């Protein structure tokens, strides 16, 4: 599996954001810092991001959430407004919103730890 896809499957970041982490030298495989795309990762390889060992999420989670008006569809907000992620602080795995709804909009939103699915949608 390509390294950037592996990082996405671990919930580290999307594939594109993972490529940036690789290019900036944040990722190592078996103790070797990787900065070029296309590196293959196999079962048993030790992958680290900024020194922390990462592993794929064991179980993919998919949550449908009815977002009310007055929440931002983002992981964090620089203006300090309430985000959809505030509702899932105690959820057992890290989730990411897929898509966006405006601050004043309400509707159904998908949250998941499946980085590959999130990248495709």
C-alpha positions as CSV (number, residue, x, y, z in Angstrom):
1,X,0.0,0.0,0.0
2,X,1.3,3.5,-0.8
3,X,2.4,5.4,2.3
4,X,0.0,8.3,1.8
5,X,-2.9,5.9,1.6
6,X,-1.7,4.1,4.7
7,X,-1.6,7.4,6.6
8,X,-5.1,8.2,5.5
9,X,-6.3,4.7,6.6
10,X,-4.8,5.4,10.0
11,X,-6.8,8.6,10.3
12,X,-3.7,10.8,10.4
13,X,-4.9,13.1,7.5
14,X,-6.4,12.9,4.0
15,X,-4.2,11.5,1.3
16,X,-3.3,15.0,0.0
17,X,-2.5,16.3,3.5
18,X,-0.5,13.1,4.1
19,X,1.5,13.8,1.0
20,X,2.4,17.2,2.5
21,X,3.5,15.5,5.8
22,X,5.7,13.1,3.8
23,X,7.3,15.9,1.7
24,X,8.0,17.9,4.8
25,X,9.9,15.0,6.4
26,X,7.4,14.2,9.2
27,X,7.1,10.5,8.3
28,X,9.4,7.6,8.8
29,X,9.2,4.0,7.9
30,X,11.3,1.5,9.9
31,X,13.5,4.4,11.1
32,X,14.1,6.0,7.7
33,X,12.6,9.5,7.0
34,X,10.6,9.4,3.8
35,X,10.2,12.5,1.7
36,X,9.3,11.1,-1.7
37,X,5.9,9.9,-2.8
38,X,5.2,6.3,-3.9
39,X,6.9,4.5,-1.0
40,X,5.2,1.2,-0.4
41,X,4.3,0.1,3.2
42,X,3.8,-3.6,4.1
43,X,2.4,-5.3,7.1
44,X,5.0,-5.3,9.9
45,X,6.6,-2.0,8.9
46,X,6.8,0.6,11.7
47,X,5.4,3.9,10.5
48,X,5.9,7.0,12.6
49,X,4.6,10.6,12.2
50,X,6.6,13.1,14.2
51,X,8.0,10.2,16.2
52,X,4.6,8.7,17.2
53,X,3.9,5.2,15.9
54,X,0.7,5.0,13.9
55,X,-1.6,2.1,13.0
56,X,-4.7,1.8,10.9
57,X,-8.0,2.3,12.6
58,X,-9.3,-1.1,13.4
59,X,-12.9,-0.4,12.7
60,X,-14.4,2.2,10.4
61,X,-17.1,4.3,11.9
62,X,-19.8,6.2,10.1
63,X,-22.1,8.7,11.9
64,X,-25.0,10.6,10.4
65,X,-25.5,13.8,12.3
66,X,-28.3,16.4,12.0
67,X,-26.4,19.6,12.2
68,X,-28.4,22.5,13.6
69,X,-28.0,26.1,12.5
70,X,-25.3,27.8,14.5
71,X,-22.5,25.2,14.3
72,X,-19.5,25.3,12.0
73,X,-18.8,22.2,9.9
74,X,-15.1,22.0,10.7
75,X,-12.8,20.3,13.2
76,X,-11.8,23.6,14.8
77,X,-12.8,27.2,14.4
78,X,-10.3,30.1,14.7
79,X,-13.2,32.4,15.8
80,X,-14.1,30.2,18.7
81,X,-17.6,29.2,17.4
82,X,-19.2,25.9,18.3
83,X,-18.3,23.2,15.8
84,X,-20.0,19.9,14.9
85,X,-17.0,18.1,16.4
86,X,-17.8,19.6,19.9
87,X,-20.7,17.1,19.9
88,X,-18.3,14.2,19.5
89,X,-15.5,15.0,21.9
90,X,-16.1,11.8,23.9
91,X,-16.6,9.5,20.9
92,X,-14.2,6.5,21.1
93,X,-12.5,7.3,17.7
94,X,-11.5,10.5,16.0
95,X,-14.0,11.5,13.4
96,X,-13.9,14.0,10.5
97,X,-16.8,15.8,8.9
98,X,-17.4,14.9,5.2
99,X,-18.6,17.8,3.2
100,X,-19.8,21.2,4.6
101,X,-22.9,22.9,5.6
102,X,-23.0,26.7,6.1
103,X,-23.1,28.1,9.7
104,X,-26.7,29.1,9.3
105,X,-27.7,25.9,7.5
106,X,-29.1,22.7,9.1
107,X,-29.1,19.2,7.6
108,X,-27.7,15.8,7.5
109,X,-23.9,15.5,7.8
110,X,-21.6,12.4,7.6
111,X,-18.8,12.1,10.0
112,X,-16.3,9.2,9.7
113,X,-12.8,7.9,10.5
114,X,-12.6,6.4,7.0
115,X,-10.1,8.8,5.4
116,X,-10.3,7.0,2.0
117,X,-14.1,7.5,1.8
118,X,-13.8,11.1,2.9
119,X,-11.3,11.8,0.2
120,X,-13.5,10.3,-2.5
121,X,-16.7,12.2,-1.5
